[in-house]
Amino acid sequence: MRLMITLHLLGVRLARETENLVARERELLRTQGRSERGSVTIENVLWAVAVIAIAAIVITAITSYVTTQAGKIR
């Protein structure tokens, strides 16, 4: 249960950080007078990276759990 809570909180934090990063980049573009062309692509890339990171963490956690449980088999 702790693992699920930890992973959930990590996902929430990662999503919040990604949203903050995108917001800062958009504000920076707005203050510099540049267009926002490509910002959707950057946002999609950031979301893809976030999803890959979360998947890697989940896979690592599951692998660790299964390995631990397999070691307990007599």
TORFI-612641 format. One record per residue (C-alpha): residue in one letter; x, y, z. Coordinates in steps of 0.001 Angstrom, whole numbers, plus 500000, padded with zeros to 6 digits. Example, Ala and Ser with C-alpha at 12.3 -4.5 7.8 and 13.67 -1.06 7.14 Angstrom:
<atoms>
torpa/xx/yy/zz
A/512300/495500/507800
S/513670/498940/507140
</atoms>
This chain:
<atoms>
torpa/xx/yy/zz
M/500000/500000/500000
R/502869/502377/500815
L/504344/501764/497407
M/501096/502671/495668
I/500755/505847/497729
T/504358/506795/497021
L/503949/506201/493291
H/500712/508174/493246
L/502301/511114/495038
L/505296/510949/492717
G/503003/511049/489691
V/501070/514007/491095
R/504273/515893/491851
L/505735/515114/488443
A/502563/516312/486720
R/502566/519519/488781
E/506229/520182/488012
T/505613/519597/484304
E/502672/521998/484307
N/504769/524603/486139
L/507597/524194/483648
V/505259/524631/480698
A/503663/527696/482313
R/507087/529271/482915
E/508143/528602/479338
R/504952/530146/477981
E/505396/533210/480193
L/508994/533522/479043
L/507898/533338/475410
R/505169/535893/476031
T/507530/538390/477688
Q/510096/537993/474933
G/507500/538654/472253
R/508043/535371/470468
S/505275/533209/469142
E/504242/530057/470936
R/504744/527889/467891
G/506169/524578/469005
S/505081/524956/472630
V/502493/522206/472152
T/505228/519921/470865
I/507431/520743/473849
E/504522/520079/476191
N/503862/516723/474525
V/507520/515768/474828
L/507522/516704/478523
W/504400/514633/479141
A/505948/511688/477276
V/509078/511929/479417
A/506928/512070/482558
V/504938/508993/481525
I/508116/507067/480678
A/509642/508006/484044
I/506537/506898/485939
A/506403/503638/483970
A/510068/502960/484742
I/509458/503546/488450
V/506411/501264/488471
I/508256/498524/486578
T/511204/498775/488968
A/508907/498611/492000
I/507002/495598/490671
T/510209/493798/489723
S/511650/494436/493174
Y/508472/493196/494865
V/508287/490044/492758
T/511974/489313/493325
T/511559/489732/497070
Q/508498/487488/497147
A/510207/484876/494960
G/513118/484806/497414
K/510702/483890/500213
I/509511/480737/498411
R/510963/477650/500035
</atoms>
